[in-house]
Amino acid sequence: MLEIYNACKTFHKGTVNERRALDNVNLTLEKGEFVTVIGGNGAGKSTLLNAVCGAWRLDSGKIVLDGSDITNMPDYKRARFLGRVFQDPMMGTAPDMEIAENLAIALRRGKTRSLAWGMKKEEKQEYRKLLSTLELGLEDRLTTKAGLLSGGQRQALTLLMATLNSPRLLLLDEHTAALDPKTAAKVLDITDKVVEEKRLTTIMITHNMKDALNHGNRLVMMNEGKIIADVRGEEKRRLTVDDLMQMFSQSGTVSDRAVLA
């Protein structure tokens, strides 16, 4: 589903602040894989995600999604077949619009618009069914403005919006980092359920080692713009937090910045 070849990205090139965020990264995801990406600050995790979604253009390398080269495709065109949930709960929804209106926008993303009546009764009933699966009581609050929801509720709604059209690739950019532990666990449970039911190919970035171990079927560790570990299947299931710390130690770059929660 996703192929990344020799991806390179350097920020502030030619200055004292020059930093190579991606250093010849190669990564292939099969359809339906759920990959957690972990690493310290500045490891290149978010840069990798931003390169895939088109927010950052690569200096060199290639990105292929479902057989199509999207390396030079604008981000707004990629949005038709990518779903993304951001770290900040405020970024995924339109706060001044109702829950139902937010879902309606998500449903129509990438589709040809018409002059037909915007939202029919049957559509609202479908939204109620979808929201009830979150088990957050949002199915009874369709007319509530999204900005009045809690952070966890907004992230759950954003996740639902991002997966409404079953995107080819779902990108989760530390989507529970801004939530309290209890709410984060709930959103992660919802994430697992949605990804499994829709069989979505997914990349989830996290700083939390336990979350990286407990979710997904593959784990990728990054450091200084490179992939330093790639573990899947039974090998991943046997991993412990101590094992991850050992991997980091063996990379020879452990510092305060590399300590993971």
Contacts in CASP RR format, 6 or more apart in sequence:
PFRMAT RR
TARGET T0000
AUTHOR 0000-0000-0000
METHOD contacts of the structure
MODEL  1
MLEIYNACKTFHKGTVNERRALDNVNLTLEKGEFVTVIGGNGAGKSTLLN
AVCGAWRLDSGKIVLDGSDITNMPDYKRARFLGRVFQDPMMGTAPDMEIA
ENLAIALRRGKTRSLAWGMKKEEKQEYRKLLSTLELGLEDRLTTKAGLLS
GGQRQALTLLMATLNSPRLLLLDEHTAALDPKTAAKVLDITDKVVEEKRL
TTIMITHNMKDALNHGNRLVMMNEGKIIADVRGEEKRRLTVDDLMQMFSQ
SGTVSDRAVLA
1 29 0 8 1.000
1 30 0 8 1.000
1 31 0 8 1.000
1 32 0 8 1.000
1 33 0 8 1.000
1 65 0 8 1.000
1 66 0 8 1.000
1 168 0 8 1.000
1 169 0 8 1.000
1 201 0 8 1.000
2 27 0 8 1.000
2 28 0 8 1.000
2 29 0 8 1.000
2 52 0 8 1.000
2 63 0 8 1.000
2 64 0 8 1.000
2 65 0 8 1.000
2 66 0 8 1.000
2 169 0 8 1.000
2 201 0 8 1.000
2 203 0 8 1.000
3 27 0 8 1.000
3 28 0 8 1.000
3 29 0 8 1.000
3 62 0 8 1.000
3 63 0 8 1.000
3 64 0 8 1.000
3 65 0 8 1.000
3 67 0 8 1.000
4 25 0 8 1.000
4 26 0 8 1.000
4 27 0 8 1.000
4 28 0 8 1.000
4 48 0 8 1.000
4 51 0 8 1.000
4 52 0 8 1.000
4 61 0 8 1.000
4 62 0 8 1.000
4 63 0 8 1.000
4 64 0 8 1.000
5 26 0 8 1.000
5 61 0 8 1.000
5 62 0 8 1.000
5 63 0 8 1.000
5 64 0 8 1.000
6 24 0 8 1.000
6 25 0 8 1.000
6 26 0 8 1.000
6 60 0 8 1.000
6 61 0 8 1.000
6 62 0 8 1.000
7 22 0 8 1.000
7 24 0 8 1.000
7 25 0 8 1.000
7 26 0 8 1.000
7 27 0 8 1.000
7 48 0 8 1.000
7 51 0 8 1.000
7 58 0 8 1.000
7 60 0 8 1.000
7 61 0 8 1.000
7 62 0 8 1.000
7 63 0 8 1.000
8 20 0 8 1.000
8 22 0 8 1.000
8 23 0 8 1.000
8 24 0 8 1.000
8 25 0 8 1.000
8 58 0 8 1.000
8 59 0 8 1.000
8 60 0 8 1.000
8 61 0 8 1.000
9 20 0 8 1.000
9 21 0 8 1.000
9 22 0 8 1.000
9 47 0 8 1.000
9 51 0 8 1.000
9 56 0 8 1.000
9 58 0 8 1.000
9 59 0 8 1.000
10 18 0 8 1.000
10 19 0 8 1.000
10 20 0 8 1.000
10 21 0 8 1.000
10 59 0 8 1.000
11 17 0 8 1.000
11 18 0 8 1.000
11 19 0 8 1.000
11 21 0 8 1.000
12 18 0 8 1.000
12 19 0 8 1.000
19 42 0 8 1.000
20 224 0 8 1.000
20 225 0 8 1.000
21 42 0 8 1.000
21 44 0 8 1.000
21 47 0 8 1.000
21 225 0 8 1.000
22 44 0 8 1.000
22 47 0 8 1.000
22 48 0 8 1.000
22 51 0 8 1.000
22 58 0 8 1.000
22 225 0 8 1.000
23 224 0 8 1.000
23 225 0 8 1.000
23 226 0 8 1.000
24 226 0 8 1.000
25 48 0 8 1.000
25 225 0 8 1.000
25 226 0 8 1.000
25 227 0 8 1.000
26 227 0 8 1.000
27 48 0 8 1.000
27 220 0 8 1.000
27 227 0 8 1.000
27 230 0 8 1.000
29 35 0 8 1.000
29 169 0 8 1.000
29 201 0 8 1.000
29 203 0 8 1.000
30 201 0 8 1.000
31 199 0 8 1.000
31 201 0 8 1.000
32 199 0 8 1.000
32 200 0 8 1.000
32 201 0 8 1.000
32 202 0 8 1.000
33 201 0 8 1.000
33 202 0 8 1.000
33 217 0 8 1.000
33 218 0 8 1.000
34 195 0 8 1.000
34 200 0 8 1.000
34 201 0 8 1.000
34 202 0 8 1.000
34 204 0 8 1.000
34 215 0 8 1.000
34 216 0 8 1.000
34 217 0 8 1.000
34 218 0 8 1.000
35 202 0 8 1.000
35 203 0 8 1.000
35 204 0 8 1.000
35 216 0 8 1.000
35 217 0 8 1.000
35 218 0 8 1.000
35 219 0 8 1.000
35 220 0 8 1.000
36 204 0 8 1.000
36 205 0 8 1.000
36 206 0 8 1.000
36 211 0 8 1.000
36 212 0 8 1.000
36 213 0 8 1.000
36 215 0 8 1.000
36 216 0 8 1.000
36 218 0 8 1.000
36 219 0 8 1.000
36 220 0 8 1.000
37 45 0 8 1.000
37 48 0 8 1.000
37 49 0 8 1.000
37 203 0 8 1.000
37 204 0 8 1.000
37 205 0 8 1.000
37 206 0 8 1.000
37 212 0 8 1.000
37 219 0 8 1.000
37 220 0 8 1.000
37 221 0 8 1.000
37 222 0 8 1.000
38 45 0 8 1.000
38 205 0 8 1.000
38 206 0 8 1.000
38 207 0 8 1.000
38 209 0 8 1.000
38 212 0 8 1.000
38 219 0 8 1.000
38 220 0 8 1.000
38 221 0 8 1.000
38 222 0 8 1.000
38 244 0 8 1.000
38 260 0 8 1.000
39 45 0 8 1.000
39 207 0 8 1.000
39 221 0 8 1.000
39 222 0 8 1.000
39 223 0 8 1.000
39 248 0 8 1.000
39 258 0 8 1.000
39 260 0 8 1.000
40 207 0 8 1.000
40 222 0 8 1.000
40 223 0 8 1.000
40 257 0 8 1.000
40 258 0 8 1.000
40 259 0 8 1.000
40 260 0 8 1.000
41 257 0 8 1.000
41 258 0 8 1.000
42 224 0 8 1.000
42 225 0 8 1.000
42 257 0 8 1.000
43 222 0 8 1.000
43 223 0 8 1.000
43 224 0 8 1.000
43 225 0 8 1.000
43 258 0 8 1.000
44 222 0 8 1.000
44 225 0 8 1.000
45 205 0 8 1.000
45 222 0 8 1.000
46 173 0 8 1.000
46 174 0 8 1.000
46 205 0 8 1.000
47 56 0 8 1.000
47 225 0 8 1.000
48 222 0 8 1.000
49 171 0 8 1.000
49 173 0 8 1.000
49 203 0 8 1.000
49 205 0 8 1.000
50 56 0 8 1.000
51 57 0 8 1.000
51 58 0 8 1.000
51 63 0 8 1.000
52 63 0 8 1.000
52 65 0 8 1.000
52 82 0 8 1.000
52 169 0 8 1.000
52 171 0 8 1.000
52 203 0 8 1.000
53 75 0 8 1.000
53 78 0 8 1.000
53 79 0 8 1.000
53 82 0 8 1.000
53 84 0 8 1.000
53 171 0 8 1.000
54 73 0 8 1.000
54 74 0 8 1.000
54 75 0 8 1.000
54 78 0 8 1.000
55 75 0 8 1.000
57 72 0 8 1.000
58 71 0 8 1.000
61 71 0 8 1.000
62 69 0 8 1.000
62 71 0 8 1.000
63 69 0 8 1.000
63 70 0 8 1.000
63 71 0 8 1.000
64 70 0 8 1.000
64 71 0 8 1.000
65 78 0 8 1.000
65 81 0 8 1.000
65 168 0 8 1.000
65 169 0 8 1.000
66 81 0 8 1.000
66 168 0 8 1.000
70 78 0 8 1.000
79 109 0 8 1.000
79 110 0 8 1.000
80 109 0 8 1.000
80 110 0 8 1.000
81 167 0 8 1.000
81 168 0 8 1.000
81 169 0 8 1.000
82 167 0 8 1.000
82 168 0 8 1.000
82 169 0 8 1.000
82 170 0 8 1.000
82 171 0 8 1.000
83 162 0 8 1.000
83 163 0 8 1.000
83 167 0 8 1.000
83 169 0 8 1.000
83 170 0 8 1.000
83 171 0 8 1.000
84 162 0 8 1.000
84 170 0 8 1.000
84 171 0 8 1.000
84 172 0 8 1.000
84 173 0 8 1.000
85 92 0 8 1.000
85 155 0 8 1.000
85 158 0 8 1.000
85 159 0 8 1.000
85 162 0 8 1.000
85 170 0 8 1.000
85 171 0 8 1.000
85 172 0 8 1.000
85 173 0 8 1.000
85 175 0 8 1.000
86 92 0 8 1.000
86 158 0 8 1.000
86 173 0 8 1.000
86 175 0 8 1.000
87 173 0 8 1.000
87 174 0 8 1.000
87 175 0 8 1.000
87 177 0 8 1.000
87 178 0 8 1.000
88 178 0 8 1.000
89 151 0 8 1.000
89 152 0 8 1.000
89 154 0 8 1.000
89 155 0 8 1.000
89 158 0 8 1.000
89 178 0 8 1.000
89 179 0 8 1.000
90 154 0 8 1.000
92 154 0 8 1.000
92 158 0 8 1.000
92 161 0 8 1.000
93 102 0 8 1.000
93 146 0 8 1.000
93 147 0 8 1.000
93 149 0 8 1.000
93 154 0 8 1.000
93 157 0 8 1.000
93 158 0 8 1.000
93 161 0 8 1.000
94 101 0 8 1.000
94 102 0 8 1.000
94 105 0 8 1.000
94 146 0 8 1.000
95 145 0 8 1.000
95 146 0 8 1.000
95 147 0 8 1.000
96 145 0 8 1.000
96 146 0 8 1.000
96 147 0 8 1.000
97 105 0 8 1.000
97 145 0 8 1.000
97 146 0 8 1.000
98 142 0 8 1.000
98 143 0 8 1.000
98 144 0 8 1.000
98 145 0 8 1.000
98 146 0 8 1.000
99 127 0 8 1.000
99 131 0 8 1.000
99 138 0 8 1.000
99 141 0 8 1.000
99 142 0 8 1.000
99 143 0 8 1.000
99 144 0 8 1.000
99 145 0 8 1.000
99 146 0 8 1.000
99 149 0 8 1.000
99 157 0 8 1.000
100 119 0 8 1.000
100 124 0 8 1.000
100 127 0 8 1.000
100 142 0 8 1.000
100 143 0 8 1.000
101 119 0 8 1.000
102 146 0 8 1.000
102 157 0 8 1.000
102 161 0 8 1.000
103 127 0 8 1.000
103 130 0 8 1.000
103 157 0 8 1.000
103 160 0 8 1.000
103 161 0 8 1.000
103 164 0 8 1.000
104 118 0 8 1.000
104 119 0 8 1.000
104 123 0 8 1.000
104 127 0 8 1.000
105 161 0 8 1.000
106 160 0 8 1.000
106 161 0 8 1.000
106 162 0 8 1.000
106 164 0 8 1.000
106 165 0 8 1.000
107 123 0 8 1.000
107 164 0 8 1.000
107 165 0 8 1.000
109 165 0 8 1.000
124 142 0 8 1.000
127 139 0 8 1.000
127 142 0 8 1.000
128 139 0 8 1.000
128 142 0 8 1.000
129 139 0 8 1.000
130 160 0 8 1.000
130 164 0 8 1.000
131 137 0 8 1.000
131 138 0 8 1.000
131 139 0 8 1.000
131 142 0 8 1.000
131 157 0 8 1.000
131 160 0 8 1.000
132 139 0 8 1.000
133 193 0 8 1.000
134 156 0 8 1.000
134 157 0 8 1.000
134 160 0 8 1.000
134 190 0 8 1.000
136 153 0 8 1.000
136 156 0 8 1.000
138 144 0 8 1.000
138 149 0 8 1.000
138 153 0 8 1.000
138 156 0 8 1.000
138 157 0 8 1.000
146 154 0 8 1.000
146 157 0 8 1.000
147 154 0 8 1.000
149 157 0 8 1.000
150 183 0 8 1.000
151 178 0 8 1.000
151 179 0 8 1.000
151 183 0 8 1.000
152 179 0 8 1.000
152 183 0 8 1.000
152 186 0 8 1.000
152 187 0 8 1.000
155 175 0 8 1.000
155 176 0 8 1.000
155 179 0 8 1.000
155 187 0 8 1.000
156 186 0 8 1.000
156 187 0 8 1.000
156 190 0 8 1.000
158 175 0 8 1.000
159 175 0 8 1.000
159 187 0 8 1.000
159 190 0 8 1.000
159 191 0 8 1.000
159 194 0 8 1.000
160 194 0 8 1.000
162 170 0 8 1.000
163 170 0 8 1.000
163 194 0 8 1.000
163 198 0 8 1.000
163 200 0 8 1.000
166 198 0 8 1.000
166 200 0 8 1.000
167 200 0 8 1.000
168 201 0 8 1.000
169 200 0 8 1.000
169 201 0 8 1.000
169 202 0 8 1.000
169 203 0 8 1.000
170 195 0 8 1.000
170 200 0 8 1.000
170 201 0 8 1.000
170 202 0 8 1.000
170 203 0 8 1.000
171 202 0 8 1.000
171 203 0 8 1.000
172 191 0 8 1.000
172 202 0 8 1.000
172 203 0 8 1.000
172 204 0 8 1.000
172 205 0 8 1.000
173 205 0 8 1.000
174 205 0 8 1.000
174 206 0 8 1.000
174 207 0 8 1.000
175 187 0 8 1.000
175 191 0 8 1.000
175 204 0 8 1.000
176 183 0 8 1.000
176 184 0 8 1.000
176 187 0 8 1.000
176 188 0 8 1.000
176 206 0 8 1.000
176 208 0 8 1.000
176 211 0 8 1.000
177 184 0 8 1.000
177 206 0 8 1.000
177 207 0 8 1.000
177 208 0 8 1.000
179 187 0 8 1.000
184 211 0 8 1.000
188 211 0 8 1.000
188 214 0 8 1.000
188 215 0 8 1.000
191 204 0 8 1.000
191 215 0 8 1.000
192 215 0 8 1.000
192 216 0 8 1.000
194 200 0 8 1.000
195 202 0 8 1.000
195 216 0 8 1.000
202 216 0 8 1.000
204 215 0 8 1.000
204 216 0 8 1.000
206 212 0 8 1.000
207 260 0 8 1.000
207 261 0 8 1.000
208 260 0 8 1.000
208 261 0 8 1.000
209 241 0 8 1.000
209 244 0 8 1.000
209 245 0 8 1.000
209 260 0 8 1.000
209 261 0 8 1.000
210 241 0 8 1.000
212 219 0 8 1.000
212 244 0 8 1.000
213 219 0 8 1.000
213 236 0 8 1.000
213 239 0 8 1.000
213 240 0 8 1.000
213 241 0 8 1.000
213 244 0 8 1.000
216 236 0 8 1.000
217 232 0 8 1.000
217 233 0 8 1.000
217 236 0 8 1.000
218 230 0 8 1.000
218 231 0 8 1.000
218 232 0 8 1.000
218 233 0 8 1.000
218 236 0 8 1.000
219 229 0 8 1.000
219 230 0 8 1.000
219 231 0 8 1.000
219 232 0 8 1.000
219 236 0 8 1.000
219 239 0 8 1.000
220 227 0 8 1.000
220 229 0 8 1.000
220 230 0 8 1.000
220 231 0 8 1.000
221 227 0 8 1.000
221 228 0 8 1.000
221 229 0 8 1.000
221 230 0 8 1.000
221 244 0 8 1.000
221 247 0 8 1.000
221 248 0 8 1.000
222 228 0 8 1.000
223 248 0 8 1.000
223 251 0 8 1.000
223 253 0 8 1.000
223 258 0 8 1.000
224 253 0 8 1.000
228 247 0 8 1.000
228 251 0 8 1.000
229 247 0 8 1.000
231 239 0 8 1.000
244 260 0 8 1.000
248 254 0 8 1.000
248 258 0 8 1.000
248 260 0 8 1.000
END
